[in-house]
Amino acid sequence: MTADARPLVLSPRMAWLALAAAVAVLVLALLFAQPRAIVLGVLSAWLFCLSVTVGGSVWLLIGALTGGRWLAVAGPGLIGLARMTWIVALFGALFIIAGRLLFPWWDQGGGAVQTLWLAPASFMARAACILVLWSVIGLLADRLTPLWAALVLVAHGIAVSVAGVDWVLSLDPSFVSTAFGAQLAILQLTLALATVAILRPAGKGSDIGALLLACILGVFYLAGMGFVVSWSGNLPDKAEWYLARQDGGGLALIWISFALGALAPFCLLLISAVRSNPVMLRWVGAMIVVGGLLHLVWLSAPGAFAGAGSSAAAVAVGVGAAFLLLRGGIHGQ
């Protein structure tokens, strides 16, 4: 058995077909879905793409501190993802264009205590700082010394906590979760490593499968314990947040996300033969990526899952197809 599988190669024809299908789905969503549902779907897809690229940067920072066999194998893929962060960050202009559709507090603030924090000017200033920080990290992550990597990881921890509150939790300002930033940070790591497993999986001795297993456990633990603590506390605001994501197909969506993104990959990665098989790792990575996108839709678009889900899927598939076309063109040159 070879240690590595061939990089994912999609023929230009298939990539163009996928891109055309994504555009067609997005056009249908524009015709039939509510505007806010479409914008929430685009937000979910943007958060997904940003998580993939930022997660690549964070893995490189961790590698600068710890080293390991996984870095030698996954490093080139992680560097490629990290250096695309600034491109994804540019689409943060979505907040300026569609702020009123996304956030209920945009015109009046989030409440007496939250007025200064949840104001368009301060919100956009924080978003700009976070996106600039992540863009710079993406360009420099593979060149930093261990000391600088440690300092940058601290800055990232602060940034991801603020981003989670601002970009997801403030969609419903009444809900508060102190663990959500950590959940988002581990989701970034999971999606980045799963994407590398799809694009260039590595087999025996690479540790990629074991790291994916640990990431899945981390995301599930934080999300699951957040639910248990919130629900068992029987607080109206927290219960209402979860109930809003149960209606309109939300219950089915989160179960599908759990099955694809956590349960099935977890069971498969327990088998050493799967962890050392590049082809199986590619399939596991694909399941995790799909489950992660569905989870972000579930978090961001309560009551609008159909329109938001189709929009998010269309954008994510379109971005993936465009990336493979661009990568093919670069390699062709």
Contacts in CASP RR format, 6 or more apart in sequence:
PFRMAT RR
TARGET T0000
AUTHOR 0000-0000-0000
METHOD contacts of the structure
MODEL  1
MTADARPLVLSPRMAWLALAAAVAVLVLALLFAQPRAIVLGVLSAWLFCL
SVTVGGSVWLLIGALTGGRWLAVAGPGLIGLARMTWIVALFGALFIIAGR
LLFPWWDQGGGAVQTLWLAPASFMARAACILVLWSVIGLLADRLTPLWAA
LVLVAHGIAVSVAGVDWVLSLDPSFVSTAFGAQLAILQLTLALATVAILR
PAGKGSDIGALLLACILGVFYLAGMGFVVSWSGNLPDKAEWYLARQDGGG
LALIWISFALGALAPFCLLLISAVRSNPVMLRWVGAMIVVGGLLHLVWLS
APGAFAGAGSSAAAVAVGVGAAFLLLRGGIHGQ
1 203 0 8 1.000
1 204 0 8 1.000
1 276 0 8 1.000
1 277 0 8 1.000
2 203 0 8 1.000
2 278 0 8 1.000
3 73 0 8 1.000
3 202 0 8 1.000
3 203 0 8 1.000
3 204 0 8 1.000
3 205 0 8 1.000
3 206 0 8 1.000
3 278 0 8 1.000
4 73 0 8 1.000
4 200 0 8 1.000
4 201 0 8 1.000
4 202 0 8 1.000
4 203 0 8 1.000
4 206 0 8 1.000
4 278 0 8 1.000
5 200 0 8 1.000
5 201 0 8 1.000
5 202 0 8 1.000
5 203 0 8 1.000
5 278 0 8 1.000
5 279 0 8 1.000
5 281 0 8 1.000
5 282 0 8 1.000
7 199 0 8 1.000
7 200 0 8 1.000
8 198 0 8 1.000
8 199 0 8 1.000
8 200 0 8 1.000
8 282 0 8 1.000
8 324 0 8 1.000
9 328 0 8 1.000
10 18 0 8 1.000
10 321 0 8 1.000
10 324 0 8 1.000
12 325 0 8 1.000
12 328 0 8 1.000
15 321 0 8 1.000
15 324 0 8 1.000
15 325 0 8 1.000
16 321 0 8 1.000
16 325 0 8 1.000
18 317 0 8 1.000
18 318 0 8 1.000
18 320 0 8 1.000
18 321 0 8 1.000
19 317 0 8 1.000
19 318 0 8 1.000
19 321 0 8 1.000
19 322 0 8 1.000
19 325 0 8 1.000
21 317 0 8 1.000
22 313 0 8 1.000
22 314 0 8 1.000
22 315 0 8 1.000
22 317 0 8 1.000
22 318 0 8 1.000
22 321 0 8 1.000
23 314 0 8 1.000
23 318 0 8 1.000
25 310 0 8 1.000
25 311 0 8 1.000
25 313 0 8 1.000
25 314 0 8 1.000
25 317 0 8 1.000
26 311 0 8 1.000
26 314 0 8 1.000
26 315 0 8 1.000
28 310 0 8 1.000
29 37 0 8 1.000
29 38 0 8 1.000
29 307 0 8 1.000
29 310 0 8 1.000
29 311 0 8 1.000
29 314 0 8 1.000
30 38 0 8 1.000
33 304 0 8 1.000
33 306 0 8 1.000
33 307 0 8 1.000
33 308 0 8 1.000
33 310 0 8 1.000
33 311 0 8 1.000
34 304 0 8 1.000
34 307 0 8 1.000
35 101 0 8 1.000
36 101 0 8 1.000
36 102 0 8 1.000
36 304 0 8 1.000
37 301 0 8 1.000
37 304 0 8 1.000
37 306 0 8 1.000
37 307 0 8 1.000
37 308 0 8 1.000
37 311 0 8 1.000
38 307 0 8 1.000
38 308 0 8 1.000
38 311 0 8 1.000
39 94 0 8 1.000
39 98 0 8 1.000
39 101 0 8 1.000
39 102 0 8 1.000
40 102 0 8 1.000
40 171 0 8 1.000
40 297 0 8 1.000
40 300 0 8 1.000
40 301 0 8 1.000
40 304 0 8 1.000
40 308 0 8 1.000
40 311 0 8 1.000
41 297 0 8 1.000
41 300 0 8 1.000
41 301 0 8 1.000
41 307 0 8 1.000
41 308 0 8 1.000
41 309 0 8 1.000
41 311 0 8 1.000
41 312 0 8 1.000
41 315 0 8 1.000
42 94 0 8 1.000
42 98 0 8 1.000
42 311 0 8 1.000
42 312 0 8 1.000
42 315 0 8 1.000
43 94 0 8 1.000
43 102 0 8 1.000
43 167 0 8 1.000
43 300 0 8 1.000
44 293 0 8 1.000
44 296 0 8 1.000
44 297 0 8 1.000
44 299 0 8 1.000
44 300 0 8 1.000
44 301 0 8 1.000
44 308 0 8 1.000
44 309 0 8 1.000
44 312 0 8 1.000
45 293 0 8 1.000
45 311 0 8 1.000
45 312 0 8 1.000
45 313 0 8 1.000
45 314 0 8 1.000
45 315 0 8 1.000
45 316 0 8 1.000
45 319 0 8 1.000
46 88 0 8 1.000
46 91 0 8 1.000
46 92 0 8 1.000
46 94 0 8 1.000
46 315 0 8 1.000
47 167 0 8 1.000
47 168 0 8 1.000
47 296 0 8 1.000
47 300 0 8 1.000
48 191 0 8 1.000
48 292 0 8 1.000
48 293 0 8 1.000
48 296 0 8 1.000
48 312 0 8 1.000
48 316 0 8 1.000
49 88 0 8 1.000
49 316 0 8 1.000
49 319 0 8 1.000
50 85 0 8 1.000
50 88 0 8 1.000
50 89 0 8 1.000
50 134 0 8 1.000
51 184 0 8 1.000
51 187 0 8 1.000
51 188 0 8 1.000
51 191 0 8 1.000
51 192 0 8 1.000
51 296 0 8 1.000
52 81 0 8 1.000
52 188 0 8 1.000
52 191 0 8 1.000
52 192 0 8 1.000
52 195 0 8 1.000
53 81 0 8 1.000
53 82 0 8 1.000
53 84 0 8 1.000
53 85 0 8 1.000
53 88 0 8 1.000
53 134 0 8 1.000
53 138 0 8 1.000
53 192 0 8 1.000
54 82 0 8 1.000
54 85 0 8 1.000
54 134 0 8 1.000
54 137 0 8 1.000
54 138 0 8 1.000
54 156 0 8 1.000
54 160 0 8 1.000
54 188 0 8 1.000
54 192 0 8 1.000
55 81 0 8 1.000
55 82 0 8 1.000
55 188 0 8 1.000
55 189 0 8 1.000
55 191 0 8 1.000
55 192 0 8 1.000
56 78 0 8 1.000
56 81 0 8 1.000
56 82 0 8 1.000
56 138 0 8 1.000
56 141 0 8 1.000
56 188 0 8 1.000
56 189 0 8 1.000
56 192 0 8 1.000
56 193 0 8 1.000
56 196 0 8 1.000
57 78 0 8 1.000
57 81 0 8 1.000
57 82 0 8 1.000
57 85 0 8 1.000
57 134 0 8 1.000
57 137 0 8 1.000
57 138 0 8 1.000
57 141 0 8 1.000
57 156 0 8 1.000
58 141 0 8 1.000
58 153 0 8 1.000
58 156 0 8 1.000
58 185 0 8 1.000
58 188 0 8 1.000
58 189 0 8 1.000
58 192 0 8 1.000
59 71 0 8 1.000
59 74 0 8 1.000
59 75 0 8 1.000
59 78 0 8 1.000
59 189 0 8 1.000
59 192 0 8 1.000
59 193 0 8 1.000
60 71 0 8 1.000
60 75 0 8 1.000
60 78 0 8 1.000
60 79 0 8 1.000
60 82 0 8 1.000
60 138 0 8 1.000
60 141 0 8 1.000
60 142 0 8 1.000
61 137 0 8 1.000
61 141 0 8 1.000
61 144 0 8 1.000
61 149 0 8 1.000
61 152 0 8 1.000
61 153 0 8 1.000
61 156 0 8 1.000
62 149 0 8 1.000
62 153 0 8 1.000
63 71 0 8 1.000
63 149 0 8 1.000
64 141 0 8 1.000
64 144 0 8 1.000
64 145 0 8 1.000
64 146 0 8 1.000
64 149 0 8 1.000
65 146 0 8 1.000
65 149 0 8 1.000
65 150 0 8 1.000
65 153 0 8 1.000
68 207 0 8 1.000
69 205 0 8 1.000
69 206 0 8 1.000
69 207 0 8 1.000
70 202 0 8 1.000
70 206 0 8 1.000
70 207 0 8 1.000
70 208 0 8 1.000
70 211 0 8 1.000
73 202 0 8 1.000
73 206 0 8 1.000
73 207 0 8 1.000
73 208 0 8 1.000
74 193 0 8 1.000
74 196 0 8 1.000
74 200 0 8 1.000
74 202 0 8 1.000
74 206 0 8 1.000
74 208 0 8 1.000
75 142 0 8 1.000
75 196 0 8 1.000
76 200 0 8 1.000
77 196 0 8 1.000
77 199 0 8 1.000
77 200 0 8 1.000
78 142 0 8 1.000
78 192 0 8 1.000
78 196 0 8 1.000
79 141 0 8 1.000
79 142 0 8 1.000
81 192 0 8 1.000
81 195 0 8 1.000
81 196 0 8 1.000
82 137 0 8 1.000
82 138 0 8 1.000
82 139 0 8 1.000
82 141 0 8 1.000
82 142 0 8 1.000
83 138 0 8 1.000
83 139 0 8 1.000
84 323 0 8 1.000
85 134 0 8 1.000
85 135 0 8 1.000
85 137 0 8 1.000
85 138 0 8 1.000
85 139 0 8 1.000
86 135 0 8 1.000
86 138 0 8 1.000
86 139 0 8 1.000
89 131 0 8 1.000
89 132 0 8 1.000
89 134 0 8 1.000
89 135 0 8 1.000
92 127 0 8 1.000
92 131 0 8 1.000
94 102 0 8 1.000
95 102 0 8 1.000
95 123 0 8 1.000
95 124 0 8 1.000
95 127 0 8 1.000
95 167 0 8 1.000
96 124 0 8 1.000
99 106 0 8 1.000
99 120 0 8 1.000
100 106 0 8 1.000
100 107 0 8 1.000
102 171 0 8 1.000
103 118 0 8 1.000
103 123 0 8 1.000
103 170 0 8 1.000
103 171 0 8 1.000
104 110 0 8 1.000
104 171 0 8 1.000
104 172 0 8 1.000
104 173 0 8 1.000
105 111 0 8 1.000
105 114 0 8 1.000
105 118 0 8 1.000
105 170 0 8 1.000
105 173 0 8 1.000
106 120 0 8 1.000
109 115 0 8 1.000
109 118 0 8 1.000
109 119 0 8 1.000
109 173 0 8 1.000
110 118 0 8 1.000
110 170 0 8 1.000
110 173 0 8 1.000
111 118 0 8 1.000
111 173 0 8 1.000
114 173 0 8 1.000
116 122 0 8 1.000
117 123 0 8 1.000
118 170 0 8 1.000
118 173 0 8 1.000
123 166 0 8 1.000
123 170 0 8 1.000
126 162 0 8 1.000
126 166 0 8 1.000
127 163 0 8 1.000
127 166 0 8 1.000
127 167 0 8 1.000
129 159 0 8 1.000
130 159 0 8 1.000
130 162 0 8 1.000
130 163 0 8 1.000
133 155 0 8 1.000
133 156 0 8 1.000
133 159 0 8 1.000
134 156 0 8 1.000
134 159 0 8 1.000
137 152 0 8 1.000
137 156 0 8 1.000
141 149 0 8 1.000
141 152 0 8 1.000
144 152 0 8 1.000
156 185 0 8 1.000
157 181 0 8 1.000
157 185 0 8 1.000
160 181 0 8 1.000
160 184 0 8 1.000
160 185 0 8 1.000
160 188 0 8 1.000
161 180 0 8 1.000
161 181 0 8 1.000
161 182 0 8 1.000
163 181 0 8 1.000
163 184 0 8 1.000
164 180 0 8 1.000
164 181 0 8 1.000
164 184 0 8 1.000
165 180 0 8 1.000
165 181 0 8 1.000
168 180 0 8 1.000
168 184 0 8 1.000
168 299 0 8 1.000
168 300 0 8 1.000
169 175 0 8 1.000
169 176 0 8 1.000
169 177 0 8 1.000
169 180 0 8 1.000
171 300 0 8 1.000
172 241 0 8 1.000
172 244 0 8 1.000
172 302 0 8 1.000
174 237 0 8 1.000
174 240 0 8 1.000
174 241 0 8 1.000
175 237 0 8 1.000
175 238 0 8 1.000
175 240 0 8 1.000
175 241 0 8 1.000
176 237 0 8 1.000
177 226 0 8 1.000
177 230 0 8 1.000
179 222 0 8 1.000
179 225 0 8 1.000
179 226 0 8 1.000
182 222 0 8 1.000
183 219 0 8 1.000
183 222 0 8 1.000
183 223 0 8 1.000
186 215 0 8 1.000
186 218 0 8 1.000
186 219 0 8 1.000
186 222 0 8 1.000
187 219 0 8 1.000
187 292 0 8 1.000
187 295 0 8 1.000
189 215 0 8 1.000
190 212 0 8 1.000
190 215 0 8 1.000
190 216 0 8 1.000
190 219 0 8 1.000
190 288 0 8 1.000
190 292 0 8 1.000
191 288 0 8 1.000
191 289 0 8 1.000
191 292 0 8 1.000
193 208 0 8 1.000
193 211 0 8 1.000
193 212 0 8 1.000
193 215 0 8 1.000
194 212 0 8 1.000
194 284 0 8 1.000
194 285 0 8 1.000
194 286 0 8 1.000
194 288 0 8 1.000
194 289 0 8 1.000
195 285 0 8 1.000
195 289 0 8 1.000
196 208 0 8 1.000
197 208 0 8 1.000
197 209 0 8 1.000
197 212 0 8 1.000
197 281 0 8 1.000
197 282 0 8 1.000
197 284 0 8 1.000
197 285 0 8 1.000
198 282 0 8 1.000
198 285 0 8 1.000
198 286 0 8 1.000
198 289 0 8 1.000
201 208 0 8 1.000
201 278 0 8 1.000
201 279 0 8 1.000
201 281 0 8 1.000
201 282 0 8 1.000
202 208 0 8 1.000
202 278 0 8 1.000
202 281 0 8 1.000
203 275 0 8 1.000
203 276 0 8 1.000
203 277 0 8 1.000
203 278 0 8 1.000
203 281 0 8 1.000
204 276 0 8 1.000
205 276 0 8 1.000
208 275 0 8 1.000
208 281 0 8 1.000
209 269 0 8 1.000
209 275 0 8 1.000
209 281 0 8 1.000
209 284 0 8 1.000
210 269 0 8 1.000
210 275 0 8 1.000
212 265 0 8 1.000
212 269 0 8 1.000
212 281 0 8 1.000
212 284 0 8 1.000
212 285 0 8 1.000
212 288 0 8 1.000
213 265 0 8 1.000
213 266 0 8 1.000
213 269 0 8 1.000
213 270 0 8 1.000
213 275 0 8 1.000
216 261 0 8 1.000
216 262 0 8 1.000
216 265 0 8 1.000
216 266 0 8 1.000
216 269 0 8 1.000
216 288 0 8 1.000
217 266 0 8 1.000
219 262 0 8 1.000
220 258 0 8 1.000
220 262 0 8 1.000
220 266 0 8 1.000
223 295 0 8 1.000
227 242 0 8 1.000
230 238 0 8 1.000
230 239 0 8 1.000
230 241 0 8 1.000
230 242 0 8 1.000
231 238 0 8 1.000
231 239 0 8 1.000
231 242 0 8 1.000
244 302 0 8 1.000
244 303 0 8 1.000
245 254 0 8 1.000
245 298 0 8 1.000
245 299 0 8 1.000
245 302 0 8 1.000
245 303 0 8 1.000
247 302 0 8 1.000
247 303 0 8 1.000
248 303 0 8 1.000
248 305 0 8 1.000
249 305 0 8 1.000
250 298 0 8 1.000
250 302 0 8 1.000
250 303 0 8 1.000
250 305 0 8 1.000
253 294 0 8 1.000
253 297 0 8 1.000
253 298 0 8 1.000
253 305 0 8 1.000
254 294 0 8 1.000
254 295 0 8 1.000
254 298 0 8 1.000
256 291 0 8 1.000
256 294 0 8 1.000
257 291 0 8 1.000
257 292 0 8 1.000
257 294 0 8 1.000
257 295 0 8 1.000
257 298 0 8 1.000
260 287 0 8 1.000
260 288 0 8 1.000
260 290 0 8 1.000
260 291 0 8 1.000
260 294 0 8 1.000
261 287 0 8 1.000
261 288 0 8 1.000
261 290 0 8 1.000
261 291 0 8 1.000
261 292 0 8 1.000
261 295 0 8 1.000
262 291 0 8 1.000
264 287 0 8 1.000
265 284 0 8 1.000
265 285 0 8 1.000
265 287 0 8 1.000
265 288 0 8 1.000
268 274 0 8 1.000
268 280 0 8 1.000
268 284 0 8 1.000
269 275 0 8 1.000
269 284 0 8 1.000
273 280 0 8 1.000
274 280 0 8 1.000
274 281 0 8 1.000
274 284 0 8 1.000
275 281 0 8 1.000
293 312 0 8 1.000
293 313 0 8 1.000
293 316 0 8 1.000
294 309 0 8 1.000
296 312 0 8 1.000
297 305 0 8 1.000
297 308 0 8 1.000
297 309 0 8 1.000
297 312 0 8 1.000
298 305 0 8 1.000
300 308 0 8 1.000
301 307 0 8 1.000
301 308 0 8 1.000
301 309 0 8 1.000
END
